[in-house]
């Protein structure tokens, strides 16, 4: 924007879009703030009254809150670990010249395009079903008792499903990073006598530090709000074993019809997300500085 | 020791024949430059010697031992890459010492050797910096440091100066040459710049289309080019070539005269007559591009300033002893 005129023109042209986005964001937030201070139950219409911070006290002291907070953190942490630990070797494999590489790449990326609800249903009914699922059939081949995934290890089952969905994302980002690794650097390491393993540890892994950071930051944002997979498979149970913060808020609002408490929970979730983001940026964000 | 011998080395990528049988003897301690136009296979030949590419045929002997099946690290050579290929996340110290670390040397021994190499290259103040904090010339020196620290049998340079600006290139050219003489290590150096080749080499290999056109000392190539290609490639400005009746009188298909071997006479009667199309006055030299009618454009060089200008008529007198004669297939005719 070189001159004053073009600056003014640009601003006035941008104003409608920015204004619309702002309203789009501020109205729901303001309403959530407003509802969080009300006694507002759909089962008891007409009884709305201002209760101050009572909804927050209620949400935070709910025993389900700490359980779901723990579940959220376990879910995020496990999925991050799985996608990165499996994504690196997968990306390394896909970086090798193999026949039909483009088709293999497309298939690896495919899970990312499947809707969370659909993939959760497929996992629940076709793979993890204790009677008719593929895993049960494999177990029966070895005369083992099939695992009833959603009853015996419900959180782990959800982690598996979510990790399967996010593995392609991690693989893709890491693969593009691998492809940008300077060929001459690998050759220099080869001339320096580095074995394949040392070349990976000393050359490739440091090169991947930045994309790994990107994967962690982006995945965390989405994994904090995992909902469809839990809703479709376990419905948060058994008990509270697979209830995360997002699902807890949902159950407040649409199972217990307590809009006030759900709004308070939503705001708590915003704070948690910011706290997590703050620590993440402190810990891994250093890698992003050039 | 670092004596490298190539015996009928060939390389093809699929149906494309890149190196069509190269024979070469690089004596221990000598500085050999591969020079040629782009795509002539000079870098491929260097990578074959390094072991970064597998040969399609022939033998590569290092100190008499055939190394075609030896991995690069075991050949005892080190290479300086065109892009320097420094490890960006390691300090200068880490970069120079990486090869020694991979060889499993003790930490204090690595440190001692790295510091010695850094001192040779005036890199000591920068040992703890990252490559991105260095200038182009310093990066270049780190890449050379990485090569010398391993005390290799030979250095391989792949157009190492092509990313530097002109002034720095001249300075590094001198530094590399002096360092090589001081260490007495064999060096093979690839470049497309014939000035680099002429100034640095003990011996030059001129490559064209995957074949070695001539192998000899710089002055040998300048004074006795084996064929038209070498004659045209070595020397700047290019040699003038004249074909037809004039060449036939000399018993050749083509005759060549270097611009500096044409005597320039104002309004002269004899020699090759023409009109100056462009005159370049550099102070130290004067280059004249002369339109000589049926002979085509001729270039003449005069040492010093000559006040001739575009449009002036001149006659160019070739020094008889400095006329190169070539037969129909382009090979030099001697005697």
Interface residues (C-beta under 8 A of the other chain):
Chain A: X182 X184 X185 X187 X188 X189 X190 X191 X192 X193 X194 X195 X198 X202 X203 X206 X207 X209
Chain B: X50 X52 X71 X72 X73 X74 X77 X78 X79 X81 X82 X83 X85 X86 X87 X88 X89 X90 X98 X99 X102 X103 X146 X150
